[in-house]
Amino acid sequence: MKKHLSKIIFGLLVVAFIVACAIQSPITEAVNSLWSLLPPIVAIGLALITKEVYSSLFVGILTGGAIYAISEAKGFSGMFNAVVNKGFIANLADSYNVGILIFLVVLGTIVVLMNKAGGSRAYGEWAATHIKTKAGATLSTFFLGALIFVDDYFNCLTVGSVMRPVTDKHNISRSKLAYIIDATAAPVCIIAPISSWAAAVSGTVEGVNGISLFIRTIPYNLYALLTLAMVVFIAYSRSDYGPMRIHEKNAEKGDLFTTRSTVYNNDDTPKTTKGKVIDLILPVIILIVFCVAGMIYTGGFFSGASFIDSFANCDASYGLALGSMGALIVVFFYFLFRKVLNFNDCMDSIALGFKQMVPAILILTFAWTLKTMTGLLSADVFVANLVDSAAAIEILLPAILFAVAVGLSFATGTSWGTFGILIPIVTGVFKAELEGITATGDMPVMAIICISACLAGAVCGDHCSPISDTTIMASTGAQCDHVNHVSTQLPYALTVAAVSLVGYILSGFVQNVFVVLGTSFALLFIVLFTIRYFTNKKKVVTEE
């Protein structure tokens, strides 16, 4: 009975949600109603219960297709058209999505090349002599993630590729590595003025300087700032809790994966003993330079636009694909010139790189299709209407916006889509005050806090969601089973989310950044020390 308790609870919750949906509106009027949130709830719940992500996402997609077909009275043909044509085919034909897939495959190829050339092994040996402790390995991963702030996809895959040999040497579980990567991807990008995220945020506001507004939201972005503080605390104190504690205890005994260690099978063992640290460092630097150049190229930098404007107007997908392909060509010639790999080794790496990225490509395709289902059901419009109705309670608006953004981002798996929906609503609420910014140079503090709450909630939901692109990329970068990553990360993310919610409630009453930030940080550390005290008193039962 105990073994099936979680499944029974999940089933009852789904039934309760369906009843709530039916009370709110009949299924024949599912578009722009509570029904629109059922597909992601089914998919996410099944993934966490069954520990199997592909079938869970597919069931969620079918649920969305069925609800859409019933609401539109289109029968089975309508469901198949929604799932296959508007879902899978449309998403795989989308130029932005294809650009991300190209970037994934090229990056996978570069990683294979670095491994075959012996660069990763040489870096691991170097790190073993310079990074002496587990905390040092964790913090090194954290600082590298903080340095690569231009894009979250690029961050996840690059940090994972570079730091896996280091964290493996110090018996840090792949789930822990995935968490650190994820916690220094979106949370770093959302507080970095020069990043693809800053560009996305600035594009959602009209009539004001988007970058200026973005910079002013940084001190109030509680979730991002508290997440970074939590990573440092856990690195120093080694205070793991929840499922992560089990994974870390298993890693200390040599089991880095705990479950499903064969998700990523690598056939990229070094072909030579001539590999040096430079064979890992230089390709990564080349990749960074070329990807940044690709992004600002798409934003018009080489046509006269400023560096910041180029980021604000860049096409991240095209820029990353363009930059990574250019980097791959240079890396090919570098390894051939170094004579650590021959031409056939380089060509074989392309297929192996694609093979390494198949799990990520599959999950991304399913996740994109599930987002399409929620889009067909107008989940975004439903949530926007909810926020509009709550706008009258201004003093609690930051907390309400944070909670709504978490829920929407978690359900849809997209933080960009979430703040793209919510920020225009917020700017509409504060339209009169914002119109005076150009003349006075001042900005209403409440408007800044509310926009920050939208951004923080979007990142939080994205951080928690199994169908989030960034979460999928973090699993891929760490070469960790995706469900393991989600289940171990969730307690950490929810801890920070709860503290952030309290901070936003406080911010509605005390609109002072020092009071809000100081109180939030103090509360976070009190909570973490309390969890540490009670966790250390419990006997840890290692999962078989």
C-alpha positions in Angstrom: 0.0 0.0 0.0 2.8 2.4 0.9 4.5 1.7 -2.4 1.4 2.9 -4.4 0.4 5.7 -2.0 1.9 8.5 -4.2 0.1 7.1 -7.3 -3.2 7.0 -5.4 -2.7 10.6 -4.2 -1.9 11.8 -7.7 -4.9 10.0 -9.1 -7.2 11.6 -6.5 -5.7 15.1 -7.1 -6.2 14.7 -10.9 -9.8 13.7 -10.3 -10.3 16.7 -8.0 -8.8 19.0 -10.6 -11.1 17.6 -13.3 -14.1 18.1 -11.0 -13.0 21.7 -10.5 -12.6 22.2 -14.2 -16.1 20.8 -14.8 -17.5 23.2 -12.2 -15.8 26.2 -13.8 -16.9 25.3 -17.3 -18.0 22.3 -19.4 -15.3 20.5 -21.4 -17.0 21.7 -24.6 -15.9 25.2 -23.6 -12.4 24.2 -22.4 -10.5 26.9 -24.3 -9.5 29.8 -22.0 -10.6 27.9 -18.9 -9.2 25.8 -16.1 -9.2 22.8 -18.5 -6.2 24.4 -20.3 -3.9 23.6 -17.3 -4.9 19.9 -17.1 -2.4 18.6 -19.8 0.8 19.9 -18.2 -0.5 18.8 -14.7 -1.0 15.3 -16.0 2.4 15.2 -17.7 4.4 16.6 -14.8 2.6 14.5 -12.2 3.1 11.3 -14.2 6.8 12.1 -14.7 7.4 12.5 -11.0 5.4 9.4 -10.1 6.6 7.0 -12.8 10.1 8.4 -13.1 9.7 8.0 -16.9 9.6 11.3 -18.8 8.9 10.3 -22.4 5.6 8.5 -21.9 4.5 11.0 -19.3 4.9 13.9 -21.7 3.2 12.0 -24.5 0.2 11.2 -22.3 0.0 15.0 -21.4 0.1 15.8 -25.1 -2.7 13.3 -25.9 -4.7 14.8 -23.0 -4.4 18.3 -24.5 -5.2 17.1 -28.0 -8.3 15.2 -26.7 -9.6 18.3 -24.7 -9.0 20.6 -27.7 -10.8 18.2 -30.1 -13.8 17.9 -27.7 -14.0 21.6 -27.2 -13.8 22.3 -30.9 -16.2 19.4 -31.8 -13.6 18.0 -34.2 -13.6 14.3 -33.2 -10.6 12.0 -33.5 -9.4 13.7 -36.7 -9.2 17.0 -34.8 -7.2 15.4 -32.0 -4.7 13.8 -34.5 -4.4 17.1 -36.3 -3.7 19.0 -33.1 -1.1 16.5 -31.8 0.7 15.5 -35.0 0.3 18.5 -37.3 0.0 21.5 -35.1 2.1 19.8 -32.4 5.1 17.7 -33.4 5.4 18.7 -37.1 4.9 22.4 -36.5 7.4 22.5 -33.7 10.1 20.5 -35.6 9.5 22.9 -38.6 9.8 26.0 -36.4 13.0 27.8 -37.3 13.7 28.9 -33.7 13.4 25.3 -32.4 15.5 23.9 -35.2 18.2 26.4 -34.4 18.3 25.2 -30.8 18.5 21.6 -32.0 21.4 22.4 -34.3 23.2 24.2 -31.4 22.6 21.1 -29.3 24.1 18.7 -31.9 27.1 20.9 -32.6 27.8 21.4 -29.0 27.6 17.6 -28.4 30.1 17.2 -31.2 32.5 19.6 -29.7 32.3 17.8 -26.4 33.0 14.5 -28.0 36.0 16.1 -29.8 37.4 17.4 -26.5 37.0 14.0 -24.9 38.6 12.1 -27.8 41.5 14.5 -27.8 42.1 13.9 -24.2 41.3 17.5 -23.1 38.6 16.5 -20.6 40.9 13.9 -19.0 43.8 16.3 -18.8 41.6 18.9 -17.3 40.2 16.4 -14.8 43.8 15.5 -13.8 44.8 19.1 -13.5 41.7 19.9 -11.4 42.4 17.0 -9.1 45.7 18.6 -8.1 44.3 22.1 -7.8 40.7 21.6 -6.5 41.2 19.6 -3.3 37.8 19.5 -1.7 34.2 18.7 -2.6 33.2 22.2 -1.7 35.9 23.5 -4.0 34.5 21.5 -6.9 31.0 22.7 -6.2 32.0 26.3 -5.9 34.1 26.1 -9.1 31.1 24.8 -11.0 29.0 27.7 -9.5 31.5 30.4 -10.4 31.9 29.0 -14.0 28.1 29.1 -14.3 28.1 32.7 -13.0 30.7 33.7 -15.6 28.8 32.3 -18.6 25.8 34.6 -18.3 25.0 35.4 -21.9 22.5 32.5 -22.4 21.0 29.8 -20.3 21.2 27.0 -22.9 24.8 27.8 -23.6 25.5 28.0 -19.9 24.0 24.6 -19.1 25.8 22.6 -21.8 29.1 24.3 -21.5 29.4 24.2 -17.7 28.3 20.6 -17.7 30.9 19.6 -20.3 33.7 21.3 -18.5 32.9 20.4 -14.9 31.8 16.8 -15.2 35.3 15.4 -14.9 35.9 17.6 -11.8 32.7 16.7 -10.0 33.1 13.1 -10.8 36.6 13.0 -9.3 35.1 14.4 -6.0 32.2 12.0 -6.0 29.5 14.6 -6.5 26.4 13.1 -7.8 25.2 13.9 -11.3 21.9 15.1 -9.8 23.8 17.6 -7.6 25.8 18.7 -10.7 22.6 19.2 -12.6 21.1 21.3 -9.8 24.2 23.6 -9.6 24.1 24.0 -13.4 20.4 24.8 -13.4 20.7 27.1 -10.4 23.4 29.2 -12.2 21.7 29.3 -15.6 18.4 31.1 -15.6 18.9 32.7 -12.2 22.2 34.3 -13.4 20.9 35.2 -16.9 17.8 37.0 -15.4 20.1 39.4 -13.3 22.7 39.9 -16.1 22.0 43.1 -18.2 24.0 41.7 -21.1 22.2 38.4 -21.8 19.6 36.9 -24.1 17.2 37.1 -21.1 17.7 40.8 -20.7 16.9 41.2 -24.4 13.7 39.1 -24.0 12.5 41.2 -21.0 13.3 44.5 -22.6 11.2 43.5 -25.6 8.1 43.0 -23.5 7.7 46.6 -22.4 6.7 49.6 -24.6 7.3 53.3 -24.1 10.2 53.0 -21.7 13.9 52.0 -22.0 13.6 48.2 -21.5 17.2 47.7 -20.5 17.0 50.5 -17.9 13.9 48.9 -16.5 15.5 45.5 -16.4 18.5 46.8 -14.4 16.2 48.4 -11.8 14.4 45.1 -11.3 17.6 43.2 -10.3 17.7 44.0 -6.6 14.1 42.9 -6.2 14.5 39.6 -8.1 14.4 37.6 -4.9 14.2 34.1 -6.3 17.3 34.5 -8.5 19.4 36.2 -5.8 18.3 33.8 -3.0 19.0 30.7 -5.3 22.6 31.8 -5.8 23.0 32.3 -2.1 21.6 28.9 -1.4 24.0 27.2 -3.8 26.9 28.8 -1.9 25.5 27.8 1.5 25.0 24.2 0.4 28.5 24.0 -1.1 30.1 25.2 2.1 27.9 23.4 4.6 27.1 20.3 2.6 23.6 20.4 4.0 21.7 18.4 1.5 18.2 17.3 2.2 15.3 15.5 0.5 16.1 13.0 -2.4 19.4 14.9 -3.1 20.8 13.7 0.3 20.3 10.1 -0.9 22.0 10.8 -4.2 24.9 12.4 -2.5 25.4 9.5 0.0 25.3 7.1 -2.9 27.9 9.2 -4.8 30.2 9.0 -1.8 30.2 5.2 -2.3 30.9 5.6 -6.0 27.4 5.5 -7.5 27.1 8.9 -9.2 23.7 8.2 -10.7 21.7 6.3 -8.1 19.3 5.2 -10.9 19.4 4.7 -14.6 23.1 5.4 -15.1 22.9 4.2 -18.7 20.8 7.1 -20.0 23.9 8.6 -21.5 26.4 6.1 -23.0 29.6 7.7 -24.2 31.8 6.2 -26.9 34.3 9.0 -26.8 37.2 7.7 -24.9 40.5 9.5 -25.5 42.2 8.4 -28.7 45.6 9.8 -27.6 47.7 10.4 -24.5 48.9 13.7 -25.9 45.8 15.6 -24.6 46.5 18.8 -22.6 44.3 21.1 -20.6 44.4 23.6 -23.4 42.5 21.0 -25.5 39.5 21.7 -23.4 40.0 25.3 -22.4 40.7 26.7 -25.9 37.6 25.0 -27.6 35.4 26.4 -24.8 36.8 29.9 -25.3 36.4 29.6 -29.1 32.8 28.5 -28.5 32.0 31.4 -26.2 33.6 34.0 -28.5 31.9 32.6 -31.6 28.4 32.3 -29.9 28.5 35.8 -28.5 29.6 37.1 -31.9 26.8 35.1 -33.6 24.2 36.6 -31.2 25.3 40.2 -31.6 25.6 39.6 -35.4 21.9 38.7 -35.5 21.2 41.9 -33.5 22.9 44.1 -36.1 26.2 44.8 -34.3 28.2 44.6 -37.5 25.8 46.9 -39.2 26.3 49.7 -36.7 24.1 48.9 -33.7 25.6 49.2 -30.2 26.7 46.1 -28.2 23.8 46.4 -25.8 21.2 47.1 -28.6 22.6 44.1 -30.5 21.9 41.8 -27.5 18.4 43.4 -27.1 17.5 42.7 -30.7 19.4 39.4 -31.2 17.9 36.1 -32.4 19.4 33.7 -29.8 18.5 30.6 -31.7 20.1 31.7 -35.0 23.0 33.3 -33.2 23.9 30.2 -31.2 23.5 27.9 -34.2 25.7 30.2 -36.3 28.3 30.7 -33.7 28.5 27.1 -32.7 28.9 25.9 -36.3 31.7 28.4 -36.8 33.4 27.3 -33.6 33.1 23.6 -34.7 35.0 24.3 -37.9 37.8 26.1 -36.0 38.0 23.3 -33.4 38.2 20.7 -36.2 41.2 22.5 -37.7 42.7 23.0 -34.2 42.7 19.3 -33.3 44.0 18.4 -36.8 46.8 20.9 -36.5 47.6 19.6 -33.0 47.7 16.0 -34.5 45.8 14.7 -31.5 42.9 13.6 -33.8 42.8 12.6 -37.5 40.2 13.5 -40.1 38.2 10.3 -39.5 38.1 10.8 -35.8 36.7 14.3 -36.3 34.0 13.1 -38.7 33.0 10.2 -36.4 32.5 12.7 -33.6 29.6 14.3 -35.5 27.4 11.2 -35.3 28.5 10.5 -31.7 27.7 14.1 -30.7 24.2 13.7 -32.2 23.8 10.4 -30.3 24.7 12.1 -27.0 22.0 14.7 -27.5 19.2 12.3 -28.5 17.7 12.3 -25.0 17.6 16.1 -24.8 16.2 16.3 -28.4 13.4 13.9 -27.6 12.4 15.6 -24.3 12.6 19.1 -25.9 10.3 17.9 -28.8 7.8 16.5 -26.4 8.0 19.6 -24.2 7.5 22.0 -27.1 4.5 20.0 -28.3 2.9 20.0 -24.8 3.4 23.8 -24.8 1.5 23.9 -28.1 -1.4 22.0 -26.6 -1.7 24.5 -23.7 -1.4 27.3 -26.3 -4.3 25.8 -28.4 -6.4 25.8 -25.2 -5.4 29.5 -24.5 -3.9 28.8 -21.0 -2.1 32.1 -21.3 -5.3 34.1 -21.8 -6.9 32.3 -18.9 -4.0 33.1 -16.5 -3.9 36.7 -17.8 -7.5 37.2 -17.0 -6.9 35.9 -13.5 -4.1 38.4 -12.9 -6.2 41.2 -14.3 -8.9 40.5 -11.7 -6.4 40.5 -8.9 -4.8 43.8 -9.9 -7.1 45.8 -7.5 -5.4 44.3 -4.4 -2.2 46.4 -5.1 -0.6 45.8 -1.7 -0.5 42.0 -2.3 0.0 42.3 -6.0 3.8 41.4 -6.0 3.0 38.2 -4.0 0.1 37.3 -6.3 2.1 37.9 -9.5 5.0 35.8 -8.1 2.6 32.9 -7.3 0.8 33.2 -10.7 4.1 33.4 -12.6 5.4 30.3 -10.8 2.3 28.3 -11.6 2.1 29.4 -15.3 5.8 28.8 -15.9 5.7 25.4 -14.1 2.7 24.4 -16.2 3.9 25.6 -19.6 7.7 25.1 -19.1 8.5 28.6 -20.4 9.8 31.5 -18.4 10.0 33.8 -21.4 6.4 33.1 -22.4 5.4 33.7 -18.7 6.9 37.1 -18.3 5.9 37.9 -21.9 2.3 37.4 -20.8 2.4 39.0 -17.3 4.7 42.1 -17.8 2.4 43.8 -20.3 -0.4 43.3 -17.7 1.7 44.9 -15.0 2.7 47.8 -17.3 -1.0 48.3 -18.1 -1.8 48.5 -14.4 0.9 51.2 -13.8 0.5 52.8 -17.2 -0.1 56.3 -15.9 3.0 56.2 -13.6 5.2 54.6 -16.3 4.3 57.3 -18.9 6.0 59.9 -16.6 9.4 58.0 -16.6 10.7 59.7 -19.8 10.1 63.1 -18.4 11.2 62.7 -14.8 13.7 59.8 -15.1 12.0 58.3 -12.0 10.1 55.0 -11.8 7.4 53.9 -9.4 8.9 51.4 -6.9 5.7 49.3 -6.9 5.9 48.9 -10.6 9.5 47.7 -10.4 8.7 45.3 -7.6 5.7 43.8 -9.5 7.8 43.3 -12.7 10.6 41.8 -10.6 8.0 39.4 -9.1 6.9 38.3 -12.6 10.5 37.7 -13.6 11.3 35.8 -10.3 8.2 33.7 -10.5 8.9 32.9 -14.2 12.4 31.7 -13.3 11.2 29.7 -10.3 8.5 27.8 -12.3 11.0 27.2 -15.1 13.5 25.9 -12.5 11.0 23.5 -11.1 9.3 22.3 -14.2 10.2 18.9 -15.9 9.1 20.3 -19.2 11.3 23.5 -19.1 13.9 23.8 -21.8 16.5 25.0 -19.2 15.8 22.1 -16.9 16.2 19.7 -19.8 19.4 21.4 -20.8 20.8 21.1 -17.2 20.1 17.4 -17.2 21.8 17.1 -20.6 24.8 19.1 -19.5 25.3 17.0 -16.4 24.4 13.8 -18.3 21.9 13.0 -15.5 18.6 11.2 -15.8 16.1 14.0 -16.2 13.5 12.8 -13.7 16.3 12.3 -11.1 17.3 16.0 -11.7 13.8 17.2 -11.3 12.9 15.2 -8.2 16.2 16.2 -6.4 16.0 19.8 -7.3 12.3 20.4 -6.5 12.7 20.6 -2.6 15.5 23.1 -3.0 13.6 25.3 -5.5 10.4 25.2 -3.4 12.4 26.3 -0.3 13.6 29.4 -2.0 10.2 30.0 -3.6 8.5 30.0 -0.1 11.0 32.5 1.2 10.6 34.6 -1.9 6.9 34.6 -1.5 7.3 36.0 2.0 9.7 38.6 0.7 7.1 39.8 -1.9 4.4 40.0 0.7 6.7 42.2 2.8 7.6 44.3 -0.3 3.9 45.3 -0.7 4.0 46.9 2.7 7.6 48.1 2.9 8.9 49.3 -0.5 12.5 49.4 0.5 15.0 47.2 -1.2 17.4 47.0 1.8 14.6 45.9 4.2 13.1 43.4 1.7 16.5 41.9 0.6 17.9 41.8 4.1 14.8 40.1 5.6 14.6 37.6 2.7 18.3 36.6 3.1 18.0 36.3 6.9 14.8 34.2 6.6 16.5 31.9 4.0 19.5 31.2 6.2 17.2 30.6 9.2 15.2 28.1 7.2 18.3 26.4 5.8 19.9 26.1 9.3 16.7 24.7 10.7 16.4 22.1 7.9 20.1 21.2 8.4 19.5 20.7 12.2 16.5 18.4 11.7 18.0 16.6 8.7 21.2 15.7 10.6 19.1 14.1 13.3 17.5 11.7 10.9 19.1 8.4 9.9 19.8 8.4 6.2 18.5 5.3 4.4 20.5 4.9 1.2 18.4 3.9 -1.8 19.4 0.7 -3.4 
